[in-house]
Amino acid sequence: MKHFDEIFELAADGYGIVTAAQAREIGVTTGELSRWCATGKLMRRGHGVYKLTQWVPTPRDVFAEAVALVGDEGFLWGESVLSMHALALVDPRAVTVATPKRIRRKLPAWVKTVPAPENAKTTFYEGIPSQCVADAIEACKGSVMTERLIEATKHAQAEGLITSNEHERLMKELS
């Protein structure tokens, strides 16, 4: 039971999600993960990705799970970043995750991958790897109404998600 307590702590820090790689780092075998899936303590969500069954869902779970399913170098991209922060009234059908790697494994229909640009600036919001909000607003030009992006820029600055300089630059570009 000691190992499951460690898995629970890991998953609690990651929106109920734990990867096989994280489990190996703390000495948990794939056999133990399989056994916990069979007993109903964990649920397999994809290749090497597990979720606690006794987890109270949060609005950000889906974003953390999408990034975990794509892999280590993945990060939220574009409209998904705005959606996670409830900016611009966007509700994309799929969570978009950028990754520098080619993904061969089958992903759920609600996860969409895009190639990550080499110069993409990333950060962590609430522990989830993500494109910077200012860059996400810029990336959404053309796919999200300009009025919504202007509102998103104002809200992002009010919430401290973008700097004053980024706010000014975005407002000039969007006007």
Secondary structure, 3 states (H helix, E strand, C coil): CHHHHHHHHHHHHCCCEEEHHHHHHCCCCHHHHHHHHHCCCEEEEECCEEEECCCCCCCCHHHHHHHHHHCCCCEECCHHHHHHCCCCCCCCCCEEEEECCCCCCCCCCCEEEEECCCCCCEEEECCEEEECHHHHHHHCECCECHHHHHHHHHHHHHCCCCCHHHHHHHHHHHC
